[in-house]
Amino acid sequence: MSEEWAVATGHPIATGAAERVLRAGGNAVDAGVAAGIALAVVQPDLVSFAGVAPVILYDAAREHVTSYDGVGVWPQAADVVQMQRDHGDHVPEGLLRTVVPAAPASWIKVLATHGTLGFGDVAQEAVQAARDGFEVYPLLADFIASRKEKYARFPSTAAIFLPDGRPSKVGELFVQTDLANTLQLLIDAESAARAEGGDRREGLAAARAAFYTGPIAQKIVAFHAENGGLLRAEDLASYEVREEPTFAVEFRGTQIHCCGAWCQGISMAQTLVMLEQAGPDATRDGEKINLHFLLEVLKRVFADREAHVTDPRYMQIAPEALLDPAFIADRLRSIQENSDPLPAPAAPALAASGERPVFEVGCADTSHVSVIDGAGNIFSATPSDPSYDTVVIPGTGLSVSSRGSQSRAIPGHLNALAPGKRPRLTPNPILGLKDGKPWLAMGTPGGDVQIQAMAQVLLGMLDLGQPAHVAVEAPRVASYAYPGSFAPHDVHPNKVLYEADLPLEQAKELRARGHDLEEWPARTWMAGGICIALRGGSGVDAVADPRRAGTAKIGAKP
């Protein structure tokens, strides 16, 4: 057991990077960062090296759980009044939704604090995949083709994602020379610092400086200045990843650690607290999940998210108030036998944007990395940020974080953009302990589906007693009866999407209770892409959701 490890990530090259590091003696953090950086290369439609990278981890030696926000802030030049005047209530696509890139700082911070290796040690697979290319796989090909018009808007973006003016086909090589050079620049800065006698952390600091104050920052800032963007040199130079406490939730004999209110973590925690307080009798319907009850819980959680959750420095209540037993009991009492189309506190009625709903096109970002090593260290990270809605900075290969799409251009709104404010982030990795010992790393892409997918998998495992792979592969449902996290933040009262392989009697039951059902294909990527690393009395396990391109691996050091 002490030699065993488990990895699950969103792509086989990332899984391979983590495996190489673990077999060479690196720990879970080293392996997780290697995988995370690789995902920014091999899932360039969903993850950016200059995007977000929230991390939650368990340090086995200290028996301590902590998290790092890995999300950037709005530039100091951001002005919500001007944004609304020029563009309406929603932050437009393009440079204006750019926030400070956080992922490089996040990866380097956790590597310096909890890892054992250098940047060059963990970035090998990423550099090779960017420089030499990797084979285009079906999900990547389909995603780019479905958004061809958006990729074509910006020449620097089109040059990478529409080579020869068309989307790449399955099996063709996808090459990102500029991104390879950017990563190599960080490696070279680290190597130079080490050659001058610097230690591992000084080398990592040099790599970080190359990005945030050196030539990469200079290219980003110059492009923004020339093209009406908001990022300035001081925004990049002053950025720091925040270490944040987690919310620990007792759930069915385990302790699930969730991230804070700077992301959906507090909403994940609220979901689990409601399900725990209701008990297994409420969440089970025979040998299946009681989907009506779960959906009603989720709708209330999302209503509370809209009413209360933002960067905690701007919240009007304490985040932990959403977990108060009396508050939770009141929310549970409001659940009735039939669907509540839009539970209180209902969001203000807004005119429909006219855009295709997100449940038809899918949430276009995010991947995940789950690692547990032989010592019991746990690493869970959900890197993200797409490329179709922003401009690649010429000469860098970087789609700099467009996470500003989750803020509002409405003065006075809880999630209104403001200088130095974090957008409320959807990615929210979790980890779990059982009897105080390492047990679980879990996360998923999917935007507003993330909490919903993870809750269904945990219920399958802990209430229905399913093995992890059975719980992951089980058909899912997802509510959209709340304001979406991404612009244009449309609301779809009563709307539930379900995978086509959901048993017919469960779909009939939901319709009978008044839910407005619409069918997804079976095992659709839009229902998430869970990655699990698991450790227990019988050994380790790892599961990657077959809905996406992920892979899982377990093994032992030779």
Secondary structure as the mmCIF struct_conf table of DSSP 4:
data_model
#
loop_
_struct_conf.conf_type_id
_struct_conf.id
_struct_conf.beg_label_comp_id
_struct_conf.beg_label_asym_id
_struct_conf.beg_label_seq_id
_struct_conf.end_label_comp_id
_struct_conf.end_label_asym_id
_struct_conf.end_label_seq_id
TURN_TY1_P TURN_TY1_P1 SER A 2 GLU A 3
STRN STRN1 GLU A 4 THR A 9
BEND BEND1 GLY A 10 HIS A 11
HELX_RH_AL_P HELX_RH_AL_P1 PRO A 12 ARG A 23
TURN_TY1_P TURN_TY1_P2 ALA A 24 GLY A 25
HELX_RH_AL_P HELX_RH_AL_P2 ALA A 28 VAL A 42
TURN_TY1_P TURN_TY1_P3 PRO A 44 LEU A 46
TURN_TY1_P TURN_TY1_P4 PHE A 49 ALA A 50
BEND BEND2 GLY A 51 GLY A 51
STRN STRN2 VAL A 52 VAL A 52
STRN STRN3 VAL A 55 ASP A 59
TURN_TY1_P TURN_TY1_P5 ALA A 60 GLU A 63
STRN STRN4 HIS A 64 TYR A 68
TURN_TY1_P TURN_TY1_P6 GLN A 76 ALA A 77
HELX_RH_AL_P HELX_RH_AL_P3 VAL A 80 HIS A 87
TURN_TY1_P TURN_TY1_P7 GLY A 88 ASP A 89
STRN STRN5 HIS A 90 HIS A 90
HELX_LH_PP_P HELX_LH_PP_P1 VAL A 91 PRO A 92
BEND BEND3 GLU A 93 GLY A 94
HELX_RH_3T_P HELX_RH_3T_P1 LEU A 95 ARG A 97
HELX_RH_AL_P HELX_RH_AL_P4 ALA A 103 HIS A 114
BEND BEND4 LEU A 117 LEU A 117
HELX_RH_AL_P HELX_RH_AL_P5 PHE A 119 VAL A 122
HELX_RH_AL_P HELX_RH_AL_P6 GLN A 124 ASP A 132
STRN STRN6 PHE A 134 GLU A 135
HELX_RH_AL_P HELX_RH_AL_P7 PRO A 138 SER A 146
TURN_TY1_P TURN_TY1_P8 ARG A 147 ARG A 147
HELX_RH_AL_P HELX_RH_AL_P8 LYS A 148 TYR A 151
TURN_TY1_P TURN_TY1_P9 ALA A 152 ARG A 153
BEND BEND5 PHE A 154 PHE A 154
HELX_RH_AL_P HELX_RH_AL_P9 PRO A 155 PHE A 161
BEND BEND6 LEU A 162 LEU A 162
HELX_RH_3T_P HELX_RH_3T_P2 PRO A 163 GLY A 165
BEND BEND7 ARG A 166 ARG A 166
HELX_LH_PP_P HELX_LH_PP_P2 PRO A 167 LYS A 169
TURN_TY1_P TURN_TY1_P10 VAL A 170 GLY A 171
BEND BEND8 GLU A 172 GLU A 172
STRN STRN7 LEU A 173 PHE A 174
HELX_RH_AL_P HELX_RH_AL_P10 THR A 177 ALA A 195
TURN_TY1_P TURN_TY1_P11 GLU A 196 GLY A 197
HELX_RH_AL_P HELX_RH_AL_P11 ARG A 200 TYR A 212
TURN_TY1_P TURN_TY1_P12 THR A 213 THR A 213
BEND BEND9 GLY A 214 GLY A 214
HELX_RH_AL_P HELX_RH_AL_P12 PRO A 215 GLU A 226
TURN_TY1_P TURN_TY1_P13 ASN A 227 GLY A 228
HELX_RH_AL_P HELX_RH_AL_P13 ALA A 233 ALA A 237
TURN_TY1_P TURN_TY1_P14 SER A 238 SER A 238
HELX_LH_PP_P HELX_LH_PP_P3 VAL A 241 ARG A 242
STRN STRN8 GLU A 243 GLU A 244
HELX_LH_PP_P HELX_LH_PP_P4 PRO A 245 THR A 246
STRN STRN9 PHE A 247 PHE A 251
TURN_TY1_P TURN_TY1_P15 ARG A 252 GLY A 253
STRN STRN10 THR A 254 CYS A 258
TURN_TY1_P TURN_TY1_P16 ALA A 261 TRP A 262
STRN STRN11 CYS A 263 CYS A 263
TURN_TY1_P TURN_TY1_P17 GLN A 264 GLN A 264
HELX_RH_AL_P HELX_RH_AL_P14 GLY A 265 ALA A 278
HELX_RH_AL_P HELX_RH_AL_P15 PRO A 280 THR A 283
STRN STRN12 ARG A 284 ASP A 285
TURN_TY1_P TURN_TY1_P18 GLY A 286 GLU A 287
STRN STRN13 LYS A 288 ILE A 289
HELX_RH_AL_P HELX_RH_AL_P16 LEU A 291 HIS A 308
BEND BEND10 THR A 310 THR A 310
HELX_RH_3T_P HELX_RH_3T_P3 PRO A 312 TYR A 314
BEND BEND11 GLN A 316 ILE A 317
HELX_RH_3T_P HELX_RH_3T_P4 PRO A 319 LEU A 323
HELX_RH_AL_P HELX_RH_AL_P17 PRO A 325 ARG A 333
TURN_TY1_P TURN_TY1_P19 SER A 334 SER A 334
BEND BEND12 GLU A 337 ASN A 338
BEND BEND13 PRO A 341 LEU A 342
BEND BEND14 ALA A 344 PRO A 345
HELX_LH_PP_P HELX_LH_PP_P5 ALA A 346 ALA A 349
BEND BEND15 GLU A 355 GLU A 355
HELX_LH_PP_P HELX_LH_PP_P6 ARG A 356 PRO A 357
HELX_RH_AL_P HELX_RH_AL_P18 VAL A 358 VAL A 361
STRN STRN14 VAL A 369 ILE A 372
TURN_TY1_P TURN_TY1_P20 GLY A 374 ALA A 375
STRN STRN15 ILE A 378 ALA A 381
STRN STRN16 SER A 384 SER A 384
BEND BEND16 SER A 387 SER A 387
TURN_TY1_P TURN_TY1_P21 TYR A 388 ASP A 389
BEND BEND17 THR A 390 THR A 390
STRN STRN17 VAL A 392 ILE A 393
TURN_TY1_P TURN_TY1_P22 PRO A 394 GLY A 397
STRN STRN18 LEU A 398 SER A 399
HELX_RH_3T_P HELX_RH_3T_P5 ARG A 403 GLN A 406
BEND BEND18 SER A 407 SER A 407
STRN STRN19 ARG A 408 ARG A 408
TURN_TY1_P TURN_TY1_P23 PRO A 411 GLY A 412
TURN_TY1_P TURN_TY1_P24 LEU A 414 ASN A 415
STRN STRN20 ALA A 416 ALA A 416
TURN_TY1_P TURN_TY1_P25 PRO A 419 GLY A 420
HELX_LH_PP_P HELX_LH_PP_P7 LYS A 421 PRO A 423
STRN STRN21 LEU A 425 LEU A 425
STRN STRN22 ILE A 430 LYS A 434
TURN_TY1_P TURN_TY1_P26 ASP A 435 GLY A 436
STRN STRN23 LYS A 437 GLY A 443
TURN_TY1_P TURN_TY1_P27 GLY A 447 ASP A 448
HELX_RH_AL_P HELX_RH_AL_P19 VAL A 449 LEU A 462
TURN_TY1_P TURN_TY1_P28 ASP A 463 ASP A 463
BEND BEND19 LEU A 464 LEU A 464
HELX_RH_AL_P HELX_RH_AL_P20 ALA A 468 GLU A 473
BEND BEND20 ALA A 474 ALA A 474
STRN STRN24 VAL A 477 SER A 479
BEND BEND21 TYR A 482 TYR A 482
BEND BEND22 SER A 485 PHE A 486
TURN_TY1_P TURN_TY1_P29 ALA A 487 PRO A 488
TURN_TY1_P TURN_TY1_P30 PRO A 493 ASN A 494
STRN STRN25 LYS A 495 GLU A 499
TURN_TY1_P TURN_TY1_P31 ALA A 500 ASP A 501
BEND BEND23 LEU A 502 LEU A 502
HELX_RH_AL_P HELX_RH_AL_P21 LEU A 504 ALA A 512
TURN_TY1_P TURN_TY1_P32 ARG A 513 GLY A 514
STRN STRN26 ASP A 516 TRP A 520
HELX_LH_PP_P HELX_LH_PP_P8 PRO A 521 PRO A 521
TURN_TY1_P TURN_TY1_P33 ALA A 522 ARG A 523
HELX_RH_3T_P HELX_RH_3T_P6 TRP A 525 ALA A 527
STRN STRN27 CYS A 531 GLY A 536
TURN_TY1_P TURN_TY1_P34 GLY A 537 SER A 538
STRN STRN28 GLY A 539 ALA A 544
TURN_TY1_P TURN_TY1_P35 PRO A 546 ARG A 547
BEND BEND24 ARG A 548 ALA A 549
STRN STRN29 THR A 551 ALA A 556
#
